[in-house]
Amino acid sequence: MAPSSVLRFVDRYFQFALLGLVATGFFALAGTGRLDAATITFTCAALLARTCVLCGWLKFEIPQRAVSLAALAYVLFYPVDFLWISRDFFTATIHGVCFLAAVKILTGRSDRDLSYTGLVAFVELVAAALLSWHSSFLIWLVLALFFAVAVFTSSEVRRGLLRTTLVASPPSGLPWKLAGIAGIAVLGVLLITGVFFLIVPRTARAAAVLFPGTARLTGFSSVIDLGTFGAISKDNRAVIHVQTYGRPLPLNMKWRGATLSRFDGSRWFEPSPMAPEPIPFINGMAEVADRTQRSRRDGRRLLYRVDSTASSNGTLFIAGIPEYITLPGQAPPSQRLIRRSGNNWQAVPPGNDTLHYEVSSLLAQPLPEALTDRERNRNLAVPPIDIRIPALAREWGGEGTTLERVRRIESHLRRDFQYSLETPVLRGRDPLSRFLFIDKKGYCEYFASAMAVMLRSSGIPARVVTGFQSGYFNPVSGLNVIRASDAHAWVEGWFGDQGWVTFDPTPSTLAKESGILSRLNMYLDAADSVWQQWVLTYDLGHQATLAARLESFLRTTRQGPRTAPAIHPLDFVREHWAWICGLAGLGLLLWNLRWLWSTVRNYFWLRKVAAGQTSSHDAARLYELMLRKAKISRPPTATPAELAASIADQRVVAFTCTYNEARYGRDPKAIAQLAGMLRTWNQPNSAHDH
């Protein structure tokens, strides 16, 4: 059997690598947002306890009987979690995987247990890959590959040490060599898989069929329940990215998602209509406007692409009046487009949690439409409410035309009320009364609900629309970014000669963010956009685009400078001086980084050797450092004694004699003397000091 010191060293490295693999899989899974606080706390506590054990800060052992009882208890708990707590097979299974990871990392002792632990870490990573859409998953993936290779290499070394007796002590720099092997292997894996990822044909829509989405769009809902929207609107994660073609996106655009016409006093919703006739996609495109609008109506038109993450049952968020809706790539044969009431659109089946579509819209006021008696009655219905609300509507409206009175109501709400997310939960018979007469503050749902009810009580058909505000433009990615906090609700009132007219009674809010933080968020969002577009949704269309760019680059390269525009070097330097200086500084830093690291490492190592913490391998390392300081090249066949005899330098002779005593006489004091001789190597008469 190998010496215990070597085996103990390699086993410790293996245990840390295995812990890192499990922790990486868990944190990748936690980053998807699908784990509850209890699961995260329990698993983190187990990982922390295992870390303390490996570092020697904590000692404990869980009896096998307790482990068996805990496993049996969880087997009984799993159906409860599936049926009543999580109510989802996938989520309940993830909870089970996290429990198994925590138990195995704390109790695994045999080689079989350690193998199961690695398998559990792999399952965690696969689950995270299915659930994650954030670019941070790439970081966890690279770390997981590194730890996986480290586990594999150290386990092989560990297995070999159990079968040999040739190693006397741990070789110098073994942990760095193992880490280097792991790093090189990870780079090789990423390079090979990256090439296959780019060239193997695929369709991203296959995932939509195999793994249909269940999540709803954060911040948006097709139902308004007063008192539950504020906490959601604080979420600043980007949920929609918009790319415009040719023209920039106009300011203050509203992205329509759902129209709500039924109100029961605290809740807005849209009753389920009769199944509308679906519009099929032909070559991925659906015509959604009549010929008159497409060919004869004047107005500005805008072509844009929308990438909506965590889509809400296929809801399409659209700005303007859509004329064409296109799904990039070839739409599945079963894909259909449905027009809901209030000019809202939905793709069925909804597919996965990310919806991509292109729209050509007319940016103009919709043409007036006649209301049927049924539609008029539905948009005038008012539940029993506080009698002060109609009186307030008459007071605010005053005299004038219908549109003038409505504008005054809108102005009063925007001017005299305060926008706030800190409103209490106003559940009850009539939450609007408290909003209008007591609190006088709230968020967009309260303002829109109050105005719609006031219009209806004045005999004006009105409805509430939910969707998103315009968001902001990210100059780094060139995309318009809409966050969950941009979720919004506004009002539409019907006027016979104008049709549905939009009103927004919510006071404007300007969220201030520091320049550095805002810039950092833009870079992070740009990274997520690249991850979404070129990794998660990388399909045949993206492959064709990449191939076209590569072909254009190669053609330009072959043509050479004959067709390239002439650029003066000084003009190029003036335009890109910041990038040039930055790259030069980075290159200089990388060039000196290895020397700096070696110098610092040798300094602390020499201090450790001088303090007597040595081994026989330290003598060989000190000898190599001496040859470097003396600028001596040692022939492969020459022994240290032969080399010293051929050099007329008493320092080398003295160092070689001390080296032989340290290496072959195993004298710790001699090793300390070698370290001292190196520190004073360039001082006069240093050879006589020893």
Beta strands, then each sheet from edge to edge (+ up, - down):
strand 1: 224-225
strand 2: 238-245
strand 3: 255-260
strand 4: 262-263
strand 5: 267-269
strand 6: 279-280
strand 7: 285-287
strand 8: 300-309
strand 9: 315-316
strand 10: 321-326
strand 11: 336-340
strand 12: 344-348
strand 13: 354-363
strand 14: 418-419
strand 15: 441-442
strand 16: 462-468
strand 17: 472-474
strand 18: 479-483
strand 19: 487-495
strand 20: 499-503
sheet 1: 1+ 5- 4+
sheet 2: 7+ 10- 13+ 8- 2+ 18- 17+
sheet 3: 3+ 16- 19+ 20-
sheet 4: 6+ 11- 12+ 9-
sheet 5: 14+ 15+
end
